Amino acid sequence: MVIVCDTGPLVAAAIGTDDHHRECVDLLTGLRLAGRAILVPPTVVAEVGYLMNELGGSRVEAGFLLSMADGTFEPLDLTRSDYRRTAELVIQYADLRLGTTDGTVIALAERLGIHDIATLDRRHFTVVKPRHTRSLNMLPSAIADPTRLRECPRQPAEAEGFEPPRL
């Protein structure tokens, strides 16, 4: 089984001061222990890298990139049809300001028939109606209504790097 991962859980797991740090560490660790592949689109990789550098510094960002390289998280390329579907979603949900990253998460879930996504963004993902299912199953389920990409106190540049869940 696989899950598509949005930006929020990856950033929250890496930044100890994030309000959802514990839930996201537990989620990612549990997924790895259950043998579930955690798919990360390139749009999410770019957004996570930027935010980890801003909030935690270069070591935290590099730790995330190493976790992508060592297989902790699985990179998932976008196809031309994924970009087309993302454009359709961005136009369809223009008032919501869905954005490219969230649009690609949805497009990939649709293409691969995936129902589970890891996200803290309830605002976008509860409104959008995917083609392949009535609604997406959002994890961690304990998150009620957080704002997307909350501001977190910046970690010092010498903060410890990202600690991906290990088996």
Secondary structure, DSSP 4 states (H G I P E B T S, - for coil): -EEEE-HHHHHHHH-TTSTTHHHHHHHHHHHHHTT-EEEE-HHHHHHHHHHHHHHH-HHHHHHHHHHHHTTSSEE-PPPHHHHHHHHHHHHHTGGGT--HHHHHHHHHHHHHT--EEE-S-HHHHTT---SSSSS-EEESTT--SPPTT---PPPPTTPPPP-----
